[in-house]
Every structure is written in C-alpha cells, then in structure tokens.
Amino acid sequence: MQPRYDTTIANVPATMYRCDACQAHRILPPISDEALAAFYAKTYFTLDALATKKAHWLARDYLGKVKRFGLPLPVAGRCLEVGASYGFFAALLAAHATVDIVEPFEACHAYVREQFPKVTLAGRTLNDLPPVPRYQHVFCFHTVEHLPAFGPFLDDVHARVTAGGRLWILTPNASARGLRLHGRSWGWAAPKEHTQFIPQRLNGDFLQKHGWTIVHDRDLAPPPFHMPSEWWLRLTQWHKHWEEKQKTSPSSRAARWMTAVIHRARQPWRPRQVGRLPGLTVERAWSVLSRRRPYDELLLVLQKR
C-alpha cells in the first residue's frame, strides 16, 4: 500500500492508501460496520421531501446511464440492486424486469414496502442470499465506496450471477481530476462514510482473479444535485482566507468587504438546499463544455467470465 494523504473518518485519524493489488484508494483504518450503520441511521436516510426527491432524480439518472451503455430493456433475466436506498431505481427497473434488492437499513425497508410493492426485499446484505447463480444483472450505485474492500464484494456478487451476467457499478472516480487537484478536500474524498475509491483503470489481473472482465470503464459527469462542487470548495477556501485576514486586521475594509462578497457568492452552492441546483447546473455544464476530465463519477461494467 502506498500512502496518499491523512484524513479522518468517523472522527478517527486515518490515512488514504493506494492498494497495489487492485489500484483502489482505501482509507485505513476503515470505519466499522456498526459505526457506519449508526452514522446512517442518525444522519443519512431521512425521509424528508428533499432526500426522497433527490433519490428519485438520481434513480432516473442511473437508469439513463445503464441504458446508454447497453442494458437491454426489457431484461430477460432476474436483476438485483445492492444498496438500493429508497428503492427508486429498482422501482423504475421493475417496469422492465423482475427486481430484488438488498439494503441494510430499516428506514429504507419500510419505505420500499409501502411505496414499491413490485420490488422484492431479498435481505439486508449479499450474505442473506444463497450463493447460487440467479441474477443476470446486478446494480451497485454509489455503494462500493462504503465497503472496506473491493475483492470480497466481487467474489460475493460473482457467486450469485449467472454465466455472462453483468455487474454495473457507479462510484466516485479515483482517477478524477478533482481528486488529483484537491486531495482530501475533494467533495467525495473523505466524508465520514466513504472508505475506498475505484480508479478508472483497474488492474486486469486483479479482476480476472475474481472472475470478471471489463466491458466498460467510463468517466462520467455526475448529475448537478450529486456532484462534488469544485466552485463551492474554492469559494469556501477563499472565504476562510479573507476571514483570517479580517481577524488579523480588524480595521481592514477590504477584508470585511471580500468576506461579505464571497459569503454571498457561495450561497447558490450551499449543501442541502434545493436552491443550489441552478448554480450546480451551470458548474456541470461548464465542466462538460470545457472537457475537464477525468470526470468525478466512474461507470464500471463487469462481465462474469
């Protein structure tokens, strides 16, 4: 393992490393399953209007991306979504296929049962499913980054996928320009619940060892309401800089003026606000038009050997 930079996870000092075997970027020591579950139960899955609306928008984005990269609809075989959250993607896919989901958090179970009766809740984790080839397609959207290791996950999915079946992964891109430029300050780099990041160019020998071959590995621009905003990051850094100037020179009109201006300027990008969507839409459009690649999100499509 090659050290990248120091960080914190769940208020515990940690370091990000690059794994020599798979080239993934991992945070060690990883957060425990119990601590992760407690974190989610308290702060992540909240059944407020903004959270469910965002989950619905994301589900439509996910479906569009997998259709673009070759998912045939209707799907002939059975499908599984790992880490289904509120179940919106599974519900959209259920119009074209038989869909099972696994989701560890009880708040989501109740929501899925009430809102999406066509979706089958098969268990909390993959270990709740029998290790027999049953699924033609397995979907895993922004879940891999929450796992402590990539190899065991690939093995668990491999045991449950039919011959020629595919694993569809969307995850933060460890090869992204944002991570290279900003390190631990990148929006997806070190939140409390993220423990590993997959690069765009995975080690082929590593994948073959776990029984997979690559079909697609593409960097994509995430939707505006889910992207790690670089403009928010830069404005926040500038705001902190001028706040420090104001503390050291309380009489400085320039410092007070700049602090106030930047504070106003970053309001359209403030997290957890619906009003930030126009600002993020402009930022995403600029990123795509100026081709600031590799983009932040990685689509990885693997096929069982």
BELMOVEN-V330474 format. One record per helix or strand. SS is the DSSP state (A for helix, B for strand). FROM is the first residue (numbers start at 1). LEN is the number of residues. If there is no record, write none. Layout:
<<SS,FROM,LEN> <SS,FROM,LEN>>
This chain:
<<B,2,8> <B,12,7> <B,25,4> <A,33,12> <A,49,20> <B,78,5> <A,88,6> <B,98,5> <A,106,10> <B,120,4> <A,126,3> <B,135,7> <A,144,3> <A,150,9> <B,161,13> <A,177,9> <B,196,3> <A,204,6> <B,212,9> <A,224,3> <A,230,19> <A,253,13> <A,267,3> <A,274,16> <B,297,8>>
